[in-house]
Amino acid sequence: MEVNHDKENQQYIMEVDGENATVDYTLKDGKMYLEYSEVPFNIRGQGIGKILVEKTFEKLTEEGYEAVAVCGYIKSVARDSEKWNPIIG
Protein backbone atom coordinates (compact mmCIF):
# COMPACT_ATOMS: atom_id res chain seq x y z
CA MET A 1 0.00 0.00 0.00
CA GLU A 2 1.31 3.37 -1.01
CA VAL A 3 0.45 6.85 0.21
CA ASN A 4 0.18 9.65 -2.34
CA HIS A 5 0.41 13.34 -1.51
CA ASP A 6 -2.36 15.53 -2.95
CA LYS A 7 -0.89 18.97 -2.24
CA GLU A 8 -3.77 20.82 -3.89
CA ASN A 9 -6.31 19.30 -1.47
CA GLN A 10 -3.84 19.07 1.44
CA GLN A 11 -4.27 15.33 1.87
CA TYR A 12 -2.31 12.14 1.97
CA ILE A 13 -4.30 9.37 0.28
CA MET A 14 -3.95 5.60 0.42
CA GLU A 15 -6.20 3.52 -1.84
CA VAL A 16 -7.42 0.25 -0.35
CA ASP A 17 -9.89 -2.01 -2.18
CA GLY A 18 -11.07 0.90 -4.34
CA GLU A 19 -11.63 3.18 -1.31
CA ASN A 20 -9.52 6.17 -0.24
CA ALA A 21 -8.25 6.42 3.32
CA THR A 22 -7.00 9.95 3.98
CA VAL A 23 -5.04 12.21 6.31
CA ASP A 24 -5.98 15.89 6.03
CA TYR A 25 -3.57 18.65 7.02
CA THR A 26 -2.96 22.37 6.91
CA LEU A 27 0.35 24.16 6.47
CA LYS A 28 1.15 27.01 8.83
CA ASP A 29 4.48 28.68 9.57
CA GLY A 30 6.36 25.98 7.67
CA LYS A 31 4.84 23.10 9.65
CA MET A 32 2.29 20.55 8.62
CA TYR A 33 -0.59 20.16 11.07
CA LEU A 34 -2.14 16.70 10.74
CA GLU A 35 -5.76 17.42 11.56
CA TYR A 36 -7.85 14.43 10.63
CA SER A 37 -7.57 10.83 9.50
CA GLU A 38 -10.37 8.84 7.95
CA VAL A 39 -10.79 5.25 6.86
CA PRO A 40 -13.99 4.46 4.96
CA PHE A 41 -16.47 2.44 6.99
CA ASN A 42 -16.39 -0.72 4.87
CA ILE A 43 -12.59 -1.18 5.24
CA ARG A 44 -12.32 -0.38 8.96
CA GLY A 45 -11.19 -2.93 11.52
CA GLN A 46 -8.22 -4.16 9.48
CA GLY A 47 -5.46 -1.93 10.87
CA ILE A 48 -5.67 0.36 7.83
CA GLY A 49 -5.70 3.54 9.97
CA LYS A 50 -2.37 2.79 11.61
CA ILE A 51 -0.77 1.83 8.28
CA LEU A 52 -2.13 5.02 6.71
CA VAL A 53 -0.76 7.24 9.49
CA GLU A 54 2.68 5.58 9.60
CA LYS A 55 3.04 5.74 5.81
CA THR A 56 1.96 9.41 5.95
CA PHE A 57 4.72 10.04 8.53
CA GLU A 58 7.26 8.35 6.24
CA LYS A 59 6.15 10.32 3.17
CA LEU A 60 6.07 13.73 4.83
CA THR A 61 9.50 13.29 6.41
CA GLU A 62 10.90 12.15 3.02
CA GLU A 63 9.44 15.35 1.57
CA GLY A 64 11.18 17.42 4.26
CA TYR A 65 8.17 18.54 6.30
CA GLU A 66 7.99 18.97 10.04
CA ALA A 67 4.64 17.80 11.38
CA VAL A 68 2.42 18.34 14.39
CA ALA A 69 -0.30 15.81 15.20
CA VAL A 70 -3.61 17.53 15.99
CA CYS A 71 -5.95 14.53 15.55
CA GLY A 72 -6.14 12.35 18.67
CA TYR A 73 -5.65 9.13 16.71
CA ILE A 74 -2.63 10.47 14.83
CA LYS A 75 -1.16 11.66 18.15
CA SER A 76 -1.60 8.20 19.67
CA VAL A 77 0.15 6.48 16.74
CA ALA A 78 3.10 8.89 17.04
CA ARG A 79 3.22 8.65 20.84
CA ASP A 80 3.20 4.83 20.81
CA SER A 81 6.09 4.58 18.35
CA GLU A 82 9.75 4.79 19.29
CA LYS A 83 10.49 5.85 15.72
CA TRP A 84 7.86 8.60 15.33
CA ASN A 85 7.48 9.93 18.88
CA PRO A 86 10.63 12.11 18.68
CA ILE A 87 9.80 13.33 15.14
CA ILE A 88 6.06 14.10 15.10
CA GLY A 89 5.12 16.87 17.52
N, C-alpha and C positions, 0 to 999 in steps of 0.2 A: 504494500500500500504506500502510495506516494502522496505527499502534501504539495499542493500548488499554491503560489502566492498570487492573489488577485488584488494588485495594488489599487486599482481604480475603485473597487468596492471595499477596500480595507478588510480583507478576509484571507484566511488560509483555508483551503478546501481539500478534503480527502474524499474521493469517490469510493463508495462501498456498495456493491450489489445495485448499481444504478442510482443510488441515493447520495446526496452530498452532506457530509458532516463538516461543520465549519467552526472556526474561531474568528470572532470579530474583534477588531482593535481600532484604536485611534492613535494618531501620532501627535505628540505635544512636546515641545522643547527637546526634540531629538530623541525622545524615548517612545517606545511602543507600549501602549497600555492595553493589555489583553482583557477585554471587557466581558466576553460572553462566549461560551462554547455550546454547540448544539449537535446532537446526534438524532437523526430522524427516528420516530417512534418504532417503526418496524425493524430497525437494526440495533435497537438498544439491548443491553444485557449480554453483550458479547465482548466487552472490554474495549470497544471501539473508541470511547471517549478518552481513555488513558493513552491509547496509541496515537490518536489525533493530537492530543496536547503535547506529548513527548516529541512527535515528529514536527510539530509547529515550533517547539523550542529549538530543535536541531536546525530547521530551515532558517529561522530568524537570526540565530547566532552565526550561521554560515554567511548570511547576507550582511552581517555587521551591525545588527540592531541591538540595543539594550532594551530589555523589556521589564515591565512591571505587571504582575498579575493582579487584576481587579476582581475578576470572577472567583467566587469561593472555591469552585471545583478546580480551576486552574491553579489557584494558590495551594490547594492541598496536594496536587500532583507534584508541584515544585518543592514544597516543604518536605514531602515524604521521600525525596530522591537525593542521594548523596551527590549525584552529578549536577542536578539542576538547582538545588537549594542555594548554593553560593552565587549562581548566575542570574536567576530570575528573581527580581525584587518583589 
